[in-house]
């Protein structure tokens, strides 16, 4: 009597079970240890390779940096939930929308001249209410956003259907009208007073340094958000949404700048973090009358960033021939900080970026640094969100404010020491100093 043959395998069932597990909430967190370990080993190996002048220096391997990287990877694992992946029909809709947008933008000359895509809004005429957060009394500004997508622009009806997004908002901390203003542009997923005041150290900037602060709320964030996670509709597979969101950011922030100038604010600087750094960099291609522009942990090329964060399987499913990626680049030209030179002089530009940043890789900051003509840059030993606790970043921000004449030397922390090449604050060009 022979042994019975094994039952046939059921690959379809195996795939369905695997797919069900991967769709569970937080499934992406399972890969955090693997990705963190890969970074740690890679950074250790790269220590043996000489760094190339002008490139981000290699991070020094340490348990602290590895822990910081793990924080970034955990946040990415949460945000990149398979539940948010589009279906095949959604891909087809996105591709058609991008193709129509590329044709329209090219035909109207906006790709050749991105500045002509943006309209000049009137100053904001806000309703002002009072608020209190983090021990600070502040003003809540709200006004009807002057932004409307261009007639016939793909995604127009969908965007106008986001009712909460039609109202622009900003938080304001102001005192002495003769003092300068800093426009603080928040990052992805925030846009609430408690988070924004903490991230920008509002108490110190306003109370200790005497600066007037305005915090514009980006589209689809804070009180403008459409779902539980603010901004998710802006940074999704609906790539056209990002274009419309950045165009609206320009209108709303320029309206706020008009309001500041009506209050007598003739000296204004802009400081953006993460997504806010992208907005800041884009603003410099339109508004040259800024005392300084500071980009913290910046991203500057969203199609490339999406590609970086997409799995090989997802890229193959969405764009097997690579044509969608090229179309997306054409469409994003109209809102790309890299498409036009900054109107703010290089000596007024500054960047800080993390060597262990897993959300906006150091290559993004380096590209912006090159595009901006190699301004001052500080590389800190940390990840995307941990700049909040970096003394290198704190000193660099103080130096930026001091160089702009917003504060004097006695009201800021001591300058970072200048020494041998490494990580830390730099003068213009590729020279770096280790903190």
N, C-alpha and C positions, 0 to 999 in steps of 0.2 A: 504494500500500500504506500503510495507516494504522499509526500507532504502537500497540503493544499496550497495553491498559489495565493500570494498575498493579494488583498483587495486592491483594486486600482486606485491610484491617487486622485485627488480632486483639487487640482491647482486653482480652479475657479473659487472653490470654497475657501482655500487657504488665503487667496488674495483678498476675498471679501472680509475674512476675519482680521487680517492685517490692516486693511483699510479702516475697519471699524475701530480697532485699537488706536490707530494713528489719529483718528478724528476725535478721540476723547479730549475733554478740556485739559490743557496743560501738557499734552503729549509731547510738545516740543521741548519741554524742560528735561526730558530724559536724555537729550543729547548734550546738555550743558557740561557735564564732567568731561566728555570726550573732546568737545571743542576747546574747552579751557586747557586741558592737558596738551592738546595739539599746539596751542599758542605758546604755552610754557616751554615745551621742548623746542619749538621753532625759534623762540627768542634766545634760548641758550645756545643753539647751534649757530645762529647768526652772529653771536658775539665773536666768533672766530673769523668772520669775514669783514675786511675793512669797509667802513661806510663810504659812500660816494658823496663828495662835496656837493652841497645844495639839496641833498635828499634828507628825509627825516632820519635822525640817528636811530640806531637799533636800541630798543629798550633794554635796560639792565634786568636780568632775571631776578625775581624776588617773590617771596610768599605774598607780600602786600600787593604787588602788581597782579599776581595770579588771582588773588581774591577780587580785585577790582574788575578784572576781565570777566570773572564768573558772574558778577552783577550784570554787566552788559549782556552776556550770553543768556542769562535768565530772563531779562526783559525782552530780548529778541525771541526767545523760545515761547514766551507768552503771546507776543504780538503776532508771530507767524503761525497762527493756529490754522490747521488744515480746514477748519470750518469756514474760514474766510476766503478760501481758494475759490476762484470762479469755475463755473461749469463750462463745458465746451461751447455752448451757445453764447455764453458771456464773452468768451474770447473773440468769437466771430463779430459780435457787436462792437467790441473795443477796437478791433482791427479796422472795421469799416469807418468808425468815427475818426480814428487817427488819419486814415487815408483822405477823408473829406476835409479834415482840418489842414493837413499838409497842402492839399490842392488850393484851399481858400487862402491860407497864409502866404503861399508863394504867389498866387495870382494878384493879391492886393499889395504885394511888395513888403510885407511885414517880415519875411525871412531875411530879405536883403537889408532892411532897415528896421530892426526890432524896436527902436525908440518910437517909431510911428504907430506901433500897435497900441501903445499906452496913451490914455487921455489925461488931460490936466483937470483935476477936480477943483471945485470951489472950496474955500475953508469950511471946516465943520462948524455948525451952529448947534452945539449940543444942549441937551437937557442935563442939568447937573444935580445929582443927589449926593447925600453924605453916606460914608461907609466907615467901618472900623475893622481892622484885621492886624494880627500880630503886634498889637500895641501901638498901631499907627492909625490916626484919623486920615482918611483920604476922600477924594471926590470921585464919584462914578459918573463918567461922561457917556452919553448915548446919543446917537444921531442916525438918521436914515442914510445908509450907504449910498453914495452916488454911483456905485459901480453897476453896470449892466453889460453882459457879454455883447459883442457886436452882433447886429442883425445877421441871421443866417449862420452864426458860429456854432459848430457842433457842440452839443451839451448845453446849449443856452436854456432850453426849457427845463431840463433837469435841474440846472443850477438855480434858476429863478424860483423853482418849486421848493427850495430849502428856505422856508419862511423865516425861521429864527435867524438865519444868516443875513437877512436883508438889513438888519440894524447893526451898525458899528458901535463898538464899545471901547472904552479906555479907562484905566485907573490913573489918577493924578495925585502926586504929592508935591505941593508947591508952597513956597514961603516968600523969601525976598525976590521981588520981580526983577531986580537987577542981576541976579545970579544966573549962570548958564543953565540950560536944560539938557537932560540926557533922555533920549527915547530908548526904552529897554524892550527889546522884542523877544518874546518868550519862545521856548522850543515846542516840539511836538507833544501833544497830549496835555499841556498845561493851560494857562490862561485864566487862572483863578488868583485872587489877591494873596491868599496864604502861601501858595507855591511860588508865585512870581516875586513877592517881596523877599522871600527867603533866598531864592536862587540868585537874585541880583543884589543881595545884601542892602536892601532898600533903607533900612534904619541907618546904616553907616553913611551911605551916599547922601541921604536927605538930611538927617539930624547932625551928623558929625562934620560932613563936608559941605553942607549947606546947599546942595544942588536941588534944582527942581526936576522932578521925574515924571515921565509919562509912559504908561504901559499900554500900548495898543493891543487889542485882542485880535489874533489872526482869524481868518474865516474858518468856520466849522469848529471853533474852539470855545472853551469857557461858556458864557451865556449864549453863544451862537451854535453850540454843538447840537448834533442831530441824534446822537446815540450815547450810550454809556461811556464809551471811550472817545473823548474829544479828539477830533482831527482824523479819525480813521477813514472817513470818506475822502479825505484829501490825499492820503498816502495809501491808495488801494490800487487794484488792477485797473480802475477807471482812470487811466493816465491823463485824460483830458481834464479831469477834475483838478488835478494839480496845476495845470496851465491857468484855468479860470481862477483858482484860488490865489495864485501868485499875482495875477493881474488885479484882482480885487484888493489884495494886500497893498499894492502900490497906490491904488486910489484912496483907500482908507487912511493909510499912514500919511500920504501927502495932504489929505484933508486935515489930519491932526496937526501936521507941521504948519499949515496955514493958520489954524487956531492958535498955536503957540506964538506965532509971530504977531498975531493980533493982540496977544497979551503982553507984547513988548519983548518977547524972547528973541533976541537977535543973534544969540550964540547957541547953537544946537549941535550935539553929537549923537551918534546912534551906536548902540551896543546890542548885538544880537547873539543868541546862543542856539546852536544846533540848527533847527529849521529857521529860527529867527536870524541866524547868521546868514543863511541863504537869502532871506528877505533883505537883510542889511546890504549884502553884496549886490543884489539886484538894484536896490535903491540908489547905490552909488553910480549906476549907469544912467540914471535919470535926474537925480538931484545932486548937483555939485556944491551947493551952498551949505556944506556941513563942516563943522570944526574938526571932527574926527569920525572914523567908522571903525569899529572893533568887532571882529568876527570870532566868536568862541566856539570851538569844536565844530567847525563848519562843514557843510556839504555844499557842493557847487554843481554837480552833474547828476541829476536824478535818474535819467535813463540808465546811466552806468551803475548807480547805486542799486537800482532795482535788479539789474543783472547780477551784481555782486551777491545780493542776498537771496537770489532765486536758486533753487536746486537745478541740477542738470536735467532731471526729468521734467521739471516744470518748464524750463527754457525750451526743451525739445518739443513739448506739447504746444506751447504758445507760439513759438517762432522757429520752426524747424529749418527754414531757409535763411534766417537772419534778416529778412526784409522788414519785419515789424519794428525791430530795433532801430534800423536806419530811419524809418518813417517817424518814430517817436523822437529821434534826435532833431529832425527837421522841425517838428511841431514845437518842441521845447525851446527852440532857438529864440522865440519871441519873449520868453521869460528866463532866459539863461544869463547868469552873471558873467559867463565867459564869452558871450556873443559880442559885447561891446566893451571898450575900455572904461575904467572908472573915471568919472568926472571929478572925483575927490583926489587931490594929489597924493602920490605914493607916501610922502612924509607924514600924511595925516591918516594913514591906514595901518592897522595892526591886526595880528592873528594870534590866537593861542590854540593849541591842539594837543590831544593825548596820544602818546605813543602806543598805548594799549587799547585805543578806541575800536570797538567792534561794530558800532552802529554807523558811524561816519569814518571810514578808514583813513589813516594818515595821508594816503594818496590824494584824497579830496582836498585836504588843507594845503598840501603841497602844490596842487594845480592852481588853487586860488592864489597862493603866494607868488607863483610864477606869473600868473595873469596880472596881478596887481603890481608887478615891477619889483618884486622881492622886498617888501616892506619889513618892518620889525616883526619877529615871530618868536613865540615862546613855546617850546615843546615840554610838556610836563609828563612825569612818570605816572600815568593813570589812564583810566578808561573814559568813556563818553560822559558819564554822569558824575564822576568823582572829582572833576575839577573844582567842585564846591568846597573841597577840603584841601586844595593844593595851595601851599604858600607861594609857589612859583607863579601861579595864576594871580593870586591876590596882589603880589608885588607888581606884576606886569600891568594889571588894571590901574593901579595907582600911578605907575609910570606913564601910562597912556593919558590919564586925566591931567597929570602934571605937565606933560609935553604939550597938551592942548591948551594949557593955561586955565584949566577949570578949577584947580586947587593949587595952593603953594606947597613948598617942600615940607613945611612944619606940620601940615595937616594930613600928611600921608605917611605910610610906613616907610622904613628905610629902603633905599634902592637895593635891588638884588646885586650881589657882588659880581664883578666881571673877572673871569679867570680863563681857564683853559677850555678848548672846544668840548662841547658835550650837550647837555640838556639844560634848558632854562631860557632866560631872556636874551634876546639878540639885538644887535644893531642892524640897520638895513643890510641886506645881502645874506649870504649863507653862513656867516660866522655865528657860532653858538657858544654859550657859556653854561657850564653845569652848576646847578644850584646846590 
